[in-house]
Amino acid sequence: MSGLRFVKRAAKAGTPVVVVNRGATRGDDLATHTVHAGCSEFLTDLADRRAGAARA
């Protein structure tokens, strides 16, 4: 079940879930947010934005 079991457990507990994947996943319906992008690109962009905000 890959990571679906983690998504199910988090959703059941009321924990926000963000799915980052290039395409649809079986956990999308349970996710709070979905991002259709590659993980490396998304995480690099997120880190760059956070670093820029910290400098401001």
Backbone bond lengths (Angstrom), bond angles and torsions (degrees), N, CA, C in turn:
res aa  C-N    CA-C-N  psi(-1)  N-CA   C-N-CA  omega(-1)  CA-C   N-CA-C  phi
1 M - - - 1.454 - - 1.518 111.51 -
2 S 1.291 119.03 7.92 1.470 123.36 -179.78 1.519 110.83 46.11
3 G 1.320 118.17 -130.01 1.462 121.26 -177.43 1.512 114.16 -88.51
4 L 1.319 117.67 0.24 1.461 120.20 -177.79 1.516 112.44 -58.63
5 R 1.313 117.39 -36.05 1.473 119.00 -179.25 1.529 111.40 -63.14
6 F 1.338 117.30 -33.40 1.467 120.63 177.68 1.529 110.91 -70.46
7 V 1.318 116.31 -40.17 1.463 120.95 177.96 1.524 109.80 -63.33
8 K 1.329 116.96 -44.90 1.467 120.75 179.46 1.522 111.42 -61.26
9 R 1.326 116.45 -44.58 1.465 120.07 -178.79 1.525 111.04 -64.97
10 A 1.327 116.67 -44.22 1.468 120.64 -179.57 1.527 110.52 -64.99
11 A 1.326 117.57 -44.78 1.461 120.75 -179.76 1.528 110.68 -62.58
12 K 1.307 116.80 -41.30 1.463 120.75 178.90 1.527 111.30 -63.03
13 A 1.325 116.67 -34.32 1.463 121.42 179.92 1.526 112.55 -83.15
14 G 1.342 117.03 -4.58 1.464 119.98 -179.46 1.518 113.72 82.69
15 T 1.317 116.53 13.55 1.455 121.54 178.89 1.525 109.78 -83.11
16 P 1.334 118.39 130.14 1.465 119.68 178.61 1.532 111.01 -60.30
17 V 1.322 115.38 141.24 1.466 122.20 -178.52 1.524 108.94 -125.70
18 V 1.327 116.49 130.78 1.459 121.74 172.87 1.522 106.95 -116.33
19 V 1.339 116.03 123.44 1.456 121.65 176.92 1.519 107.83 -101.44
20 V 1.336 116.60 122.28 1.459 122.42 176.22 1.516 107.10 -113.72
21 N 1.332 115.85 115.53 1.462 120.81 -177.47 1.523 108.35 -161.52
22 R 1.320 116.28 152.52 1.469 119.76 -179.46 1.523 113.29 -69.84
23 G 1.295 118.01 -19.84 1.461 121.32 -179.28 1.512 110.23 -140.99
24 A 1.310 115.14 -173.41 1.459 120.57 -179.75 1.527 110.94 -67.26
25 T 1.332 115.60 150.18 1.462 121.69 176.34 1.525 109.05 -128.64
26 R 1.314 116.04 166.98 1.466 120.39 177.86 1.523 111.30 -71.14
27 G 1.327 118.43 -15.31 1.453 121.25 -179.42 1.515 114.74 -95.54
28 D 1.321 117.54 -1.44 1.468 120.62 -176.62 1.523 113.16 -57.09
29 D 1.312 117.78 -39.34 1.468 120.65 -178.06 1.530 112.06 -66.72
30 L 1.315 117.72 -22.83 1.466 121.79 -179.89 1.529 112.17 -94.61
31 A 1.313 116.99 -12.20 1.465 121.27 -174.34 1.520 111.75 -76.21
32 T 1.323 114.83 147.51 1.457 121.26 173.04 1.526 109.28 -73.35
33 H 1.333 115.56 -40.10 1.469 122.40 178.12 1.523 108.81 -140.23
34 T 1.319 115.73 146.71 1.456 120.46 171.97 1.519 108.54 -123.93
35 V 1.312 116.10 139.89 1.464 122.71 178.23 1.517 106.30 -123.92
36 H 1.322 116.32 117.28 1.461 120.93 -179.49 1.526 108.17 -92.80
37 A 1.330 114.60 84.56 1.464 122.99 -179.44 1.515 107.61 -158.15
38 G 1.320 116.25 166.78 1.455 120.42 174.59 1.518 110.15 -74.03
39 C 1.308 116.63 146.70 1.472 121.10 -178.54 1.526 112.10 -61.71
40 S 1.327 117.02 -44.21 1.467 119.95 -178.14 1.514 111.07 -61.17
41 E 1.325 116.94 -47.38 1.457 120.33 -179.86 1.526 111.27 -64.18
42 F 1.321 116.27 -44.02 1.457 120.46 -178.33 1.529 111.24 -63.32
43 L 1.328 116.55 -47.87 1.464 119.92 -177.11 1.528 112.22 -68.46
44 T 1.331 117.28 -34.90 1.467 120.54 176.13 1.524 109.97 -64.56
45 D 1.325 116.71 -45.77 1.465 120.84 178.94 1.528 110.82 -62.93
46 L 1.315 117.09 -42.87 1.466 121.26 178.79 1.529 110.89 -60.98
47 A 1.330 116.83 -45.69 1.469 120.60 179.37 1.522 110.95 -63.07
48 D 1.329 117.36 -41.46 1.466 120.96 178.74 1.523 111.13 -62.93
49 R 1.326 116.42 -41.90 1.474 119.76 179.74 1.526 111.52 -66.44
50 R 1.332 115.95 -41.13 1.470 119.34 179.20 1.521 111.10 -66.14
51 A 1.324 117.01 -39.16 1.467 120.55 178.13 1.527 110.22 -64.80
52 G 1.330 116.70 -40.35 1.463 120.78 178.34 1.528 111.58 -65.03
53 A 1.317 116.95 -39.46 1.468 121.45 178.96 1.524 110.26 -67.78
54 A 1.323 117.43 -35.64 1.467 120.66 -179.77 1.526 110.98 -68.21
55 R 1.337 116.71 -31.82 1.471 120.99 179.93 1.518 111.57 -76.16
56 A 1.316 117.22 -24.45 1.482 120.53 -175.20 1.512 111.89 -76.50
